[in-house]
Amino acid sequence: MSNDLSLPRCGVVLVTASSQIEAQAIARALVQEKLAACVSITAIESVYRWQEQLHQEPEWQLVIKTDLANYAGLEARIQTLHSYAVPEIIALPIVAGAQPYLAWIAEQTQLNSANA
């Protein structure tokens, strides 16, 4: 893998939402605003501790494909759209991937693009 700092730092950001409607609204906003190239949404069941109580509830998992150079803006936007007091927002780097796909992520998330 190259250490060229000019290359996009593609990654996946994981977010859970309380409903399909909320997940879809977050996904659409992020893609429309070029903070994400693509967002996959899946129904899941989560088990977690919150305020000293054990919970087991359905949630919606967002898998957000993005350039991590945009992470601060992405996180801020998710915070404004999300209903949870403490939403899950976890960024994971993509350490390898098909170059055409990674290039597509980079192209779709260019915030200062001349074509934007």
C-alpha positions as CSV (number, residue, x, y, z in Angstrom):
1,M,0.0,0.0,0.0
2,S,1.3,3.4,-0.9
3,N,2.1,6.1,1.7
4,D,1.2,8.9,-0.7
5,L,-0.7,11.5,1.4
6,S,-2.5,12.9,-1.7
7,L,-4.4,9.6,-2.1
8,P,-7.9,9.5,-0.6
9,R,-8.2,7.8,2.8
10,C,-11.2,5.6,2.0
11,G,-13.0,4.2,5.0
12,V,-16.3,2.8,6.3
13,V,-18.2,4.6,9.1
14,L,-20.6,2.6,11.1
15,V,-23.7,4.2,12.6
16,T,-26.8,2.7,14.2
17,A,-30.3,4.4,14.0
18,S,-33.5,3.7,15.9
19,S,-35.7,3.4,12.8
20,Q,-35.6,2.7,9.1
21,I,-36.9,6.2,8.4
22,E,-34.1,7.8,10.5
23,A,-31.5,5.6,8.8
24,Q,-32.8,6.5,5.3
25,A,-32.9,10.3,6.1
26,I,-29.3,10.2,7.4
27,A,-28.1,8.2,4.4
28,R,-29.8,10.5,1.9
29,A,-28.4,13.6,3.5
30,L,-24.9,12.3,3.6
31,V,-24.9,11.2,-0.1
32,Q,-26.6,14.3,-1.3
33,E,-24.0,16.5,0.6
34,K,-21.1,14.4,-0.8
35,L,-20.1,13.3,2.7
36,A,-20.6,9.7,1.6
37,A,-20.4,7.9,-1.7
38,C,-22.8,5.2,-0.7
39,V,-24.6,4.1,2.5
40,S,-25.9,0.5,3.0
41,I,-28.7,0.1,5.5
42,T,-29.5,-3.2,7.2
43,A,-31.9,-4.2,10.0
44,I,-30.1,-5.5,13.0
45,E,-30.7,-6.4,16.7
46,S,-28.5,-4.8,19.3
47,V,-27.8,-5.7,22.9
48,Y,-26.2,-3.0,24.9
49,R,-26.1,-1.3,28.3
50,W,-27.4,2.2,28.6
51,Q,-27.9,4.2,31.8
52,E,-27.2,1.0,33.9
53,Q,-29.9,-1.0,32.2
54,L,-29.5,-3.9,29.7
55,H,-31.4,-3.3,26.4
56,Q,-32.1,-5.6,23.4
57,E,-33.7,-3.7,20.6
58,P,-34.1,-3.6,16.8
59,E,-31.9,-1.0,15.1
60,W,-30.8,-0.1,11.6
61,Q,-27.1,-0.3,10.8
62,L,-25.7,2.2,8.3
63,V,-22.4,1.3,6.6
64,I,-21.1,4.6,5.2
65,K,-18.4,4.5,2.5
66,T,-16.5,7.7,2.5
67,D,-13.1,9.5,2.2
68,L,-12.0,9.8,5.8
69,A,-10.5,13.3,5.1
70,N,-14.2,14.4,5.4
71,Y,-14.7,12.6,8.7
72,A,-15.1,15.7,10.9
73,G,-17.9,17.1,8.6
74,L,-19.5,13.7,8.3
75,E,-19.6,13.2,12.1
76,A,-21.0,16.7,12.7
77,R,-23.7,16.2,10.1
78,I,-24.7,12.8,11.6
79,Q,-24.9,14.4,15.1
80,T,-27.3,17.0,13.8
81,L,-29.6,14.4,12.1
82,H,-29.5,11.7,14.8
83,S,-32.1,11.2,17.5
84,Y,-29.7,9.4,20.0
85,A,-28.0,11.4,22.7
86,V,-24.8,9.3,22.1
87,P,-25.0,7.8,18.6
88,E,-22.6,5.1,17.4
89,I,-20.2,6.8,15.0
90,I,-17.2,4.5,14.3
91,A,-14.7,5.1,11.5
92,L,-12.7,2.2,10.1
93,P,-10.0,2.6,7.4
94,I,-10.2,0.5,4.2
95,V,-6.7,-0.9,4.1
96,A,-7.1,-2.6,0.7
97,G,-9.8,-2.6,-2.0
98,A,-10.5,-2.7,-5.7
99,Q,-8.9,0.5,-7.1
100,P,-11.9,1.4,-9.4
101,Y,-14.2,1.2,-6.4
102,L,-11.9,3.3,-4.2
103,A,-11.5,5.8,-7.0
104,W,-15.3,6.0,-7.2
105,I,-15.6,6.7,-3.5
106,A,-13.0,9.5,-3.8
107,E,-14.8,11.0,-6.8
108,Q,-18.2,10.9,-5.1
109,T,-16.9,12.6,-1.9
110,Q,-14.9,15.4,-3.4
111,L,-16.3,18.4,-1.5
112,N,-14.4,21.0,-3.4
113,S,-14.8,19.5,-6.9
114,A,-15.0,21.8,-9.9
115,N,-18.0,19.8,-11.0
116,A,-19.9,20.2,-7.7
